Amino acid sequence: MSQRIARIWHGTVPTAKADAYLAFLRERAIPDYTATPGNLAVYLLRRAEGDVTHVLTLTHWQSLEAIKAFAGDQVERAKYYPEDRDFLLEFEPTVEHYEIDASP
C-alpha cells in the first residue's frame, strides 16, 4: 500500500475579503479536489491577524499519483485558479507535502 500524503497550501488575503474567499474555495476548489480520484479529505483553515488572514488548504491523498492527477507532474507547484487574483495578496509558488503517519 502506498503512503498517504497531506498536501498543505498557504495563502494570505485581506481580512475584509476572507469570508468571500473561503466561500469561493468551497464553491470552486473543494469540488475540484474531491472530484479527483484518490482525494480522501479537504480542510480549509483560517487565522486572522489584523488586516491579513492566513488561509491553509489541507488535503489528504491516497498517494503521490493521486496528487499528480490533481496538480500535474510537478506536485510541489501550487495550483491556482483565475479568480485567486481577486483575493490573494501574493502567490506562493510551492506547497508542502507530509507523509501521514497516523490518522483515525
C-alpha positions in Angstrom: 0.0 0.0 0.0 1.3 3.5 -0.9 1.9 6.1 1.8 -0.9 8.5 2.3 0.1 12.2 1.9 -1.1 15.5 3.3 -0.7 18.5 0.9 -0.7 22.0 2.5 -1.1 25.2 0.6 -0.8 28.6 2.3 -2.2 31.9 1.1 -2.9 35.4 2.5 -5.9 37.6 1.8 -7.2 40.9 3.1 -9.3 40.1 6.2 -12.1 42.1 4.6 -12.2 39.6 1.7 -11.6 36.4 3.8 -15.3 35.3 4.0 -15.7 35.8 0.3 -12.5 33.9 -0.4 -13.5 31.0 1.7 -16.9 30.9 0.0 -15.1 30.8 -3.3 -12.9 27.9 -2.2 -15.9 26.0 -1.0 -17.7 26.5 -4.3 -14.8 26.1 -6.7 -11.7 24.5 -5.2 -13.3 21.8 -2.9 -15.3 20.3 -5.8 -12.1 20.2 -7.9 -10.2 18.4 -5.1 -13.0 16.0 -4.3 -13.6 15.1 -7.9 -10.0 13.8 -8.2 -9.8 10.1 -7.5 -7.6 9.4 -4.5 -8.6 12.6 -2.6 -9.6 11.5 0.8 -10.4 14.8 2.6 -10.2 18.6 2.3 -9.9 21.1 5.1 -10.0 24.9 4.9 -8.3 26.7 7.8 -8.0 30.4 8.5 -6.4 32.6 11.0 -6.9 36.4 11.1 -4.0 38.6 12.0 -5.4 42.2 11.9 -5.8 43.2 8.2 -4.4 39.9 6.9 -6.0 36.5 7.0 -3.9 33.4 6.5 -5.7 30.5 4.7 -4.5 26.9 4.7 -5.8 24.3 2.4 -5.0 20.9 3.9 -5.8 17.9 1.7 -5.4 14.2 2.3 -4.4 12.0 -0.6 -4.2 8.3 -1.1 -0.9 8.5 -3.0 1.5 10.7 -4.9 -0.1 9.5 -8.1 -3.4 10.9 -6.9 -1.8 14.3 -6.2 -0.3 14.2 -9.7 -3.8 13.7 -11.2 -4.8 16.9 -9.4 -1.7 19.1 -9.7 0.3 17.7 -12.6 3.7 16.1 -12.6 5.3 19.0 -10.6 3.4 18.2 -7.4 5.3 20.7 -5.4 3.9 23.6 -7.5 0.9 25.4 -6.1 -2.3 25.2 -8.2 -4.2 28.5 -8.7 -7.5 29.5 -10.2 -8.0 32.6 -12.2 -10.3 34.0 -9.5 -7.5 33.9 -7.0 -6.3 37.2 -8.5 -9.3 38.9 -6.9 -8.3 37.8 -3.4 -4.7 36.8 -2.8 -2.1 39.2 -1.6 0.7 37.0 -3.1 1.1 33.8 -5.0 3.4 31.4 -3.1 4.9 29.1 -5.8 5.0 25.9 -3.8 3.1 23.7 -1.4 4.3 21.3 1.3 3.7 17.5 1.4 3.9 15.4 4.5 3.6 11.6 4.8 0.6 10.8 7.1 2.0 8.7 9.9 -1.3 8.2 11.8 -4.9 9.2 11.5 -8.2 7.9 12.8 
